[in-house]
Amino acid sequence: MSASTQNVYSFVSGKNWKLSLAEITTYLNARGCEFEVSEFSRSFFTIKTKTPLNASIIDDLGGALKIARVVAFVPTKRITDAFLEEDKQVKKQLKFDFPLDGLAEEMPRADSGKAVFGVSVYWSDPFFKPAGRAAQRFLGSAIKNELKEQGKKARFMGFPKDRNNPQLTPVEVLKQGLIESHSEALLCIGEAETALGTTIAVHNPFEFQKRDVDKPVQRKIFGISPRIAKIMVNLTRCTPGKVFLDPFCGVGNILQEALLAKARVIGVDVNRWCVDASKRNLRWVTQEYSLQGADYAVVQGDARDLRRKIGEEVDCIATEPDLGPALREVPTEAYAEKIVRSLTPLFQEFLYSAHKVLRKGGYLALVTPYVRTRSGKFVTIGIDGLAQRAGFEAVKPFDEVEFVGEAVAFPLKDLAAFVDLDERHKIGREISILQKT
Ligand SMILES: C[S@@+](CC[C@H](N)C(=O)[O-])C[C@H]1O[C@@H](n2cnc3c(N)ncnc32)[C@H](O)[C@@H]1O
């Protein structure tokens, strides 16, 4: 990475970091935004773009917790020398390596006596954790001093004693108004370089929660979270005006995220109750978010025979078909194989049917079952073979991403499927992206 920090951003990742990175890079690619990734790890990514990013993109993403505008880089070696080796000279110098005066200048004057600022530190490897904790305290007191020199008084936001990592949550940042006041400094300790920035956007969990639990009709057991639904919509490269289809739409969780992405939305479900539920939920989203010109239709039909119901070509499909029965216990391998075998015809017939309505080159983000078994092995449906037979190609989302510097991408380049699995899940989701050839 060059020394320039123009249009360089740190993205703090959601809990499934590979899925988050796939979402962000696909989102940027879909909008023709040129970029390169210079650092990635399970906790953050450093991305340089050709043109500036709008902070509001955080609302379009399901897998990014924070976005910071980077103002300086220092070699990570200096951070470890200062905070792990306790090199006093390096520590002293660090105050000058970082443009703390510039950061402090952007922070407000405490006329009301209430100004606060925070510092959050993320690291690419647990090895850096002790350095991260020390760097957080160091930066906090250095910024406080700088503010004092500028005649400003502000309180350095501490953490509860039991906080494991020196990181403010998005809720804390929102509640303290730290975005508006440019008052969260974000330090990301990478393998080679450490980036210091100002947080320009944070994920708003209240909005996602609202869409999850406040909508008129809910179905807890089958519902996909708004966060994963949004990621799936983005993985299909859905941009405003595109025609988007969810052919197993349930109560419309994926449809509502596509509607928020300003797509023209079509839902299909075999179950009449689901069709009505999706319509009610989409009407609610339209009102709740004042979506002007929202365009949606939900019809009862069979996803294995979409041409009968869909009279036009669609641009994107994201969907979660049935993933098997609700299981009380972790199944044996043999039983998991049986579940998957019983679902295979539905997936195969759906893929043939989707191929008929999707435009050539269009993308399909598909959830398939990822079944935990007693032996520890996971059983999957083998979607690649089914997809190929129906005329789709598996997409490797990192294939067309430019990784530079230390960001050696070999562990990612071949990745074509993403697993979303909580400890308590017996059947998780495997998300694949397919393209109609
Ligand atoms: C796992 S749920 C989808 C949940 C949905 N993503 C949501 O968040 O509400 C699968 C849905 O597919 C529907 N379904 C099952 N077989 C179908 C078929 N052959 N054609 C269309 N819909 C079908 C079921 O009624 C169910 O609502």
The ligand as a Tripos MOL2 file, in Angstrom:
@<TRIPOS>MOLECULE
LIG
   27    29     1     0     0
SMALL
NO_CHARGES

@<TRIPOS>ATOM
      1 C1        -37.0740  -21.9180    4.4010 C.3       1 LIG1
      2 S1        -38.5610  -21.1930    3.9490 S.3       1 LIG1
      3 C2        -38.0830  -19.6280    3.3390 C.3       1 LIG1
      4 C3        -38.0210  -18.6310    4.4050 C.3       1 LIG1
      5 C4        -37.8200  -17.2390    3.9160 C.3       1 LIG1
      6 N1        -36.4530  -17.0080    3.4610 N.3       1 LIG1
      7 C5        -38.1490  -16.2790    5.0420 C.2       1 LIG1
      8 O1        -37.2330  -15.6730    5.5720 O.co2     1 LIG1
      9 O2        -39.3050  -16.2220    5.4180 O.co2     1 LIG1
     10 C6        -39.0020  -22.0570    2.5260 C.3       1 LIG1
     11 C7        -40.3100  -21.6300    1.9110 C.3       1 LIG1
     12 O3        -40.4450  -22.2940    0.6810 O.3       1 LIG1
     13 C8        -41.8150  -22.5900    0.4820 C.3       1 LIG1
     14 N2        -41.8560  -23.7120   -0.4810 N.ar      1 LIG1
     15 C9        -41.6070  -25.0140   -0.2680 C.ar      1 LIG1
     16 N3        -41.6740  -25.6950   -1.4230 N.ar      1 LIG1
     17 C10       -41.9440  -24.8080   -2.4040 C.ar      1 LIG1
     18 C11       -42.1020  -24.8830   -3.8030 C.ar      1 LIG1
     19 N4        -41.9960  -26.0440   -4.4450 N.pl3     1 LIG1
     20 N5        -42.3360  -23.7490   -4.4730 N.ar      1 LIG1
     21 C12       -42.4330  -22.5560   -3.8430 C.ar      1 LIG1
     22 N6        -42.3210  -22.4260   -2.5130 N.ar      1 LIG1
     23 C13       -42.0640  -23.5210   -1.7920 C.ar      1 LIG1
     24 C14       -42.3650  -22.9020    1.8500 C.3       1 LIG1
     25 O4        -43.7460  -22.6090    1.9010 O.3       1 LIG1
     26 C15       -41.5370  -21.9450    2.7150 C.3       1 LIG1
     27 O5        -42.2510  -20.7440    2.9420 O.3       1 LIG1
@<TRIPOS>BOND
     1     1     2 1
     2     2     3 1
     3     2    10 1
     4     3     4 1
     5     4     5 1
     6     5     6 1
     7     5     7 1
     8     7     8 2
     9     7     9 1
    10    10    11 1
    11    11    12 1
    12    11    26 1
    13    12    13 1
    14    13    14 1
    15    13    24 1
    16    14    15 ar
    17    14    23 ar
    18    15    16 ar
    19    16    17 ar
    20    17    18 ar
    21    17    23 ar
    22    18    19 1
    23    18    20 ar
    24    20    21 ar
    25    21    22 ar
    26    22    23 ar
    27    24    25 1
    28    24    26 1
    29    26    27 1
@<TRIPOS>SUBSTRUCTURE
     1 LIG1         1 GROUP 0 **** ****
